[in-house]
Amino acid sequence: MKEGPDIAQIGSLIGDPARANMLTALMGGKALTATELAAAGGITLQTASTHLAKLEAGGLLAQRKQGRHRYFALADDAVGKLLESIMGFAAGRGHLRHQPGPKEPALRKARICYDHLAGDYGVRMLDSLIASGAIDAIGDGLVVTEKGEDRFKCIGIDLHGLKSSRRPLCRSCLDWSERRAHLAGSLGKALLSNFFDKGWARRTAESRSVIFSPEGERQFLQLFPAD
């Protein structure tokens, strides 16, 4: 018997096409019903229930009950990070699924990646923060500078509260469409929530696309200018 973590079990859970599609649907950060996940996986509700039970037993999903309904979500941030890494690795090796349609340009421009901003705008935001000196890129890590602390305070981000969390403050996440890094971690989540709270952007009902209003887009591009 081999010793150590059983990566084969996790790989088999994620590797099934239907389960992979359901997990990807949950990368939007919303809890979904079994019916919604069955549609995302392109399978029947009965088959989806079997898959969901396996994913939950494997520690990838968590469910909660609300009235007569059951909702499923990624178990925690670690699962989101794992899926992000796999998606970035697959994109970097050219393993892409091409589904042309009107949603694709919007997804590439700005989308939710578990709980933070990804796509062209996500990459632009991190590039701008690094260029302005708000964030230092040290190797593969990201560190908020003193200048950055002042800047985020002006934006309305409570860094003190974020630092007290067990979750990393900021980390880079390989963007599958841009093939470059965007900002993840509790800071990435806080920034996206800030954009929603200010009315700059909204999420769409049936997609991971993030849609900026004309004024929100103007404010965003001004706040994060391209280098």
Phi, psi and omega in degrees: 000133177281150179256163178103179182299145180267084181287339179297322180295314179295318180299320180290326179293316181281330188288340177293130184305316181294316179294323178298319179294321179292319178296320178297322178298327181280352176292350176284355176088352180269147171279135184237156178279167178298324179297316179294321181288328176298319178295320179295325181275350181068036183227171178285162180297322180297316178294320180298321180299321178294315179297317182295323178297320179293318180294323178291318179296330179277000177082014181267333181237157171227149180234155174221151181256138176223103186067233179269359185257149174245133180242143181243143177214165174301142187301319181192184182297330181297324178292318177300318179297319179298314181293321177301316181297317180294318179296318178295319179296315181298317180295320180294336178263007176083012179270084183240145174258125183259115177235087183298145179169174184294338181283337187299312179300321180293320179296321181288330180287308182202129180209165176273130174245089185070290178211014181226173186275131178231184183087192182304317181290326177294317178294318180299318181299313180293317178302317182293320179295322177290316182297326182276352179088008179285331179227136175259133174264111182245103186064235176266002183258163178235137181227132176283130181271173176299321177298321179293323180299318178294320182293316181292328177296320178295326179289333181109023181259125179273091181294327181300316179294322180292323181293335180282350179283153177284345181282145177304141181295310179210143177209159180271147180227125182292123182275123186291332181272325182267345182061024177223175188274145166238174188269123176243194182087183183295330178290318177299318178296317182296321179295315179296318177299323178297319179295320178295315182297325180280353181079014179288328186214164176216158176263152180270157187291320188241025181208165175271005180295143172250122183256120177271140172287162178305316179290321179297320179295319179298315179295318181296312181294331177285322182287329181234073181293149177286143181287000000 
